């Protein structure tokens, strides 16, 4: 698999896991019915983990292509994701 394909797959996985994570998080916060749902929290948690891992994959695939400013931005986003 070439670098472009690996980067594309990582970006698609990042977008998909981010969407599911956001929806699960919104439901957990807004809905009183699902506020204590362990299953929904597990979905949220594992999608968050997948989101971070796919972000790392996308960063690693194109690290040499990024400008120093982009590297700093993506590294900051990674630190924010780890904090969350």
C-alpha positions in Angstrom: 0.0 0.0 0.0 1.4 3.4 -0.9 1.6 6.4 1.3 -1.3 8.2 -0.4 -3.7 5.3 0.1 -2.7 4.8 3.7 -3.2 8.5 4.4 -6.6 8.4 2.6 -7.8 5.4 4.6 -6.6 7.0 7.9 -8.5 10.2 7.1 -11.7 8.3 6.2 -11.4 6.2 9.4 -10.8 9.4 11.4 -13.9 11.1 9.9 -16.1 8.0 10.5 -15.0 7.5 14.1 -15.3 11.2 14.8 -18.8 11.3 13.6 -19.9 8.3 15.6 -18.1 9.6 18.7 -19.7 13.0 18.4 -23.2 11.6 18.0 -22.7 9.2 20.9 -21.4 12.1 23.1 -24.3 14.3 22.2 -26.8 11.6 23.1 -25.0 10.9 26.4 -25.1 14.6 27.4 -28.5 15.6 26.1 -30.7 12.5 26.7 -31.7 11.7 30.2 -32.7 8.2 29.1 -29.2 7.3 27.9 -27.2 9.4 30.4 -26.1 6.3 32.4 -25.9 3.9 29.5 -22.6 1.9 29.8 -23.0 0.6 26.3 -23.3 4.0 24.7 -20.4 5.2 26.8 -18.3 2.2 25.5 -19.2 3.2 21.9 -18.2 6.8 22.7 -14.9 5.7 24.4 -13.8 3.3 21.6 -14.7 5.7 18.8 -12.6 8.3 20.7 -9.7 5.9 20.8 -10.2 5.0 17.1 -10.3 8.7 16.3 -7.0 9.4 18.0 -5.3 6.3 16.4 -6.5 7.2 12.9 -5.2 10.8 13.5 -1.8 9.4 14.4 -1.9 7.2 11.3 -2.7 10.1 9.0 0.1 12.2 10.6 2.7 9.5 10.4 1.8 8.8 6.7 2.5 12.4 5.6 4.9 13.6 8.3 7.7 14.4 5.8 5.3 16.2 3.5 3.9 18.6 6.2 5.4 22.1 6.7 6.7 22.9 10.2 3.5 24.9 10.9 1.3 21.9 9.9 3.4 19.6 12.1 3.0 21.9 15.0 -0.8 22.2 14.4 -1.3 18.4 14.1 0.9 17.8 17.1 -1.2 20.2 19.1 -4.4 18.5 18.0 -2.9 15.2 19.1 -2.1 16.6 22.5 -5.7 18.0 22.8 -7.1 14.6 21.8 -5.0 12.8 24.4 -6.1 15.3 27.0 -9.7 14.7 26.2 
